[in-house]
Amino acid sequence: MYIKNNRFTQWIRTGTIVLFAIFSSACNTPPGSNSNGEEKPATDTTDNASHTRLSENAMNNNAPRASHMDIDKPYLLGKVNAGQDSMLVEIPVPIAHRSGLFLHRDALEAFLKMRTHAKSEGVHLQIISAFRSYNHQRWIWNSKFNGEQLSGGKNMLHEYPEPQHRVEGILKYSAMPGTSRHHWGTDIDLNKLSTRYFQEGKGVREYQWLKENAREYGFCQPYTPGRKDGYNEEPWHWSYMPLAESYMYNFMKKIDYSHLGEFHGSEYAEDLNVIHRFVINNINPRCNTP
């Protein structure tokens, strides 16, 4: 069992009806321009259990959290099948820029409220990346390692012939499989995977709105400017903290380097202290409070 708490079984049974009503309303929003992300749809066959909905206290972003949910390792590592999991739901287009993107129900519910608020103030928000499975992240990582996909506009195979240096180069932009917050179904990328986009034109207005209002809906930017280490700044990446806090707490307790493998360069993970440098430390303190 994924979360050892059956308190809200009845809520889960009625959740589909509630979300259908929300989706029907939200899908009337005119679509915005699409953005091209560094993604490829992936098919997973990993078996997975069912989620259980959070308590009302956990859903209230302002309520204190006396304890954290118990989350199983497959969920922390992204080794689940989104299409078969009861708490990961497909994000309808045009809320997402394409079909096939999934997100935790609670995170999507909060995002829909935030999106409606933003729209009322002339700000367009669209999800371009959400849940990523372990297999999907491995495809992204290996493609960059092999030079089949650019990372930060560079061919890492040509830029860094030595494998460990190549791993370090990729880590500026992408997470090792098993260490991405996107595995949790709590994190989203919005509008455009480009720092420059959020520094000019309408992107400035969108980013400023998020900084001023996202916290109200439980979202926080984990990769802010000015950090000493870790991933580069990502103004597009926002994490739903009422869920992500528990995932981080469980990740710290349960995941070690024995869980990271079967991808190119995985042998350097421990030497580079990847878990602490990129997952636990060097995160916006407001997004990293287990």
N, C-alpha and C positions, 0 to 999 in steps of 0.2 A: 504493500500500500504506500502510495506516494506521501501523503500527509496523514499522520495518525490523529485524525479528528473528523468525526462524522456529524458534527453538530449541525451542519447546514445542508444535509442531504436534500431536504425539500426545496431549498433555494436552487440547488443545481437543477432539479427536475423542471422548475419553472423558468430557468435562465434562458432557455432557447426562445421561449415566447417573448420575453422582455427584450432580448437582443434583436429579434426579428423586427420588432416595432422600431427600435433605435435605428437599425440598418435601413429600413424602408424610408425613414425620414432623412437620414444622412445621405442616402444615395441620390437624392434629388439635387444635391449640390453640384453645380456645373464643374466639369473636370478642368484642372489647370494643365499647364505644359508639363510633359513628362521629363524625367531626368534619367540619364544612363548611369547605372551603378555597376560595380565590378562584381556582378553576380551571375550565376547560372542555376536554373532550377535543378534540384537534385532529388532523386528518388531514394528513400530509405526503407529498409526492411527490418529495422531493429524493433523488437518487441518492447512494449511499454505498458505501464499500469495506468490507472486513472488518477487525475488530480482531484482534490477536494477544495471547494471554495473557501476563501479566507473568511475570518470572522468579521463582524461589523466594526470592531475596534481597528482591525488591520486595514479595512477599507477606508477608514477615516484618517486622512493624512496627518491631522493635527492631534490624534490620540496617542498617548504613550504606549510603547510596545513592551509589555512585561516579559514576553517570551517569544521565541521564534519557532516557526514551523519546522518539523523534521522532514528534510527533503532527501530523497534517495540519489545515489551517485549518478545513475543514468541521466537524470534531469539536470544535474550540475554540469555534466559533460556534453549535453546536447545529443545524447544517444537515444532519442525518442523519435517516433513517427508522427509528425504534426497532423497528418490526415486521419490518424486513428486515436488521437488523444482528446479526451473530453473537455479539457480546459484550454487547448490551443485552437483558436477559430480562424478561419480564413477571413482576411480583411477585404471587404468589397471594394471594387473599382467604382468611382475614382478616389475613394479615401486612400487606397493604395494605387501606385502608378501602374501596376499590372496585377493580373490574377496570380494566385499561387503563393501569396505572402500570408504568413500566419503570425498570431500574437496571442498572448495569454488573455483570456476573456476580460479580466479585471483591468488590465492595462489598456485594452481597446476601449472599454467602456469609459475610462477616464479620458482617453485621447479624444473620443467623440465629443465629449463635453468641452474640452479645451478647443477643439477645432471649431465648434459652433461659436464659441466666444470670440475666437480670432477672426472668423469670417464676419461677425457683426461689426468688427473694427477694421475691416478691409484687408486682413492678413490671410493669405492662403497657406495652408499647411497640408502636405501630402506625404504619406509614408512611402519611402523608396526601398527600405530594407527593414526587416523585423526579425522574427525567429530564424536562426540558422542552425541546422543540424551539425553534428560532428562531421559527417560525411561531406556536407556542403562546404564547411570551413576548410576541410582537408583539400577539397578540390581547388578552392581559392589559393590556399597556401602553396600547394605543389605546383600550380600553374605559375605562380610568381617565382618560385624557386627554380623552375625549369626554364624561365624566360618566355613562357607562352603567354603571359599576361604581364602588363606593366605594373609597377608599384611606385607610386609617387611620380609617375611619368617616366620612369626609368626601367630598362631591362636589367633586372638584378643579376642575371647570369653573366652578362657582359660587364656590368658595373663592379661586381664582386666575384671574381673567379674562385676565391677561397671560400669554402662552404660556410664556415662559422661567421665570417664577415658578411656573407650574403644573408644569413639568418638575422643578424643584427640589423641589416639594412631593411629587411622586410618588416621587422618588428616596429619600425617607426610608423608603419601604416596599417598593419594587419596583425591579428592575434593568432597565436599558435592554436591548432585544433585542440579543443578541450579547455581553453582558457578564455574564450570570448564571452562577454556578457550577453551577446546575442543568442547564445545557447539557451538562456533562461526564459526566453519569451517575454522578457520585461523591458527590453531596450529597442528603440527605433531610430532609424536615420530619416531625416526630413529634408525634402525639397531638392537638395543637390549635394553630392559628395565633393565639395570644393570649398576650401577656406576663403578663397578669393570671392566666390559668389556672395558670401555673407559679409563682405567688406565693401560692397558697392551696389548701387541700384536698389532694387526692391529687397535684395537679400539683407541689407542693413536694417531695414524696417522689420523684417521677419525675425531676425536674430534678436533685436532689441525687444520686440514684443515677447519672445520666449523668455528672455532673461527677466522681464518684469512680471510675467504671468504664469509661467509653466509650473512654478512651485505650488501655486494654488491648487493645481490638479494632481500633484504628487510627482511631477517630473523634474529631473535635475540633470545638468550637463556634466558628465563625469570627466571629460578630457578638456579642461579649460586651459587657456594660455598661462605661462609663467611657472608651470611645474618643472622640477629639476630633472625628472627622468620619466620613463614610460612612453606611451604613444604620443605622437604629435597632437596638437590641438585639433579637436573635431567639433566645430560649432553645430554640425548637423545631428550629432549623436545625443539622445536624451533617454534617461533611464527612469522607469516607474518605481520609485523608492519603496512604497508600501509592500511591494513584492521583493524587489531586488535586495533589500536589507537582509531578508531571511536567506536568500540564495547565497549572498556573500558570507553570512555567518556559517552556513553549512559547508560552503566551499573551503573555508579556512580550517574547518574541523576534519573534513573527510578526503580532500583531494591532495595528492602528492605526485611526485614525478613518475611513479610507477604507473600512473593513469594516462600519461602522455606518451604516445608512440604511434607507429605505423604511418608516419609522414616524413617527408624529406627534412633532414636537419634536426629531428627530434632528439638525437643524441647530445645536442648542445644545450638543451633546455635547462638542465640543472646547473651546468657551469655558468650559464648566463643569469641564473637566479630569476627565471622568467615569472614564476608564480608570484613572488613578492614584488618584483619590480613593475610588473604590468597588470596584475590582477588586484593584489591587496594594497600595495603602496602606490603612491604617485597618482592618486585619484583625487578629484575635487573633494575636500574633506566633507562637504555637505552631502556628497553622494556615497560616502564610505563610512557609515557609522553602524556597524553590526553590534 
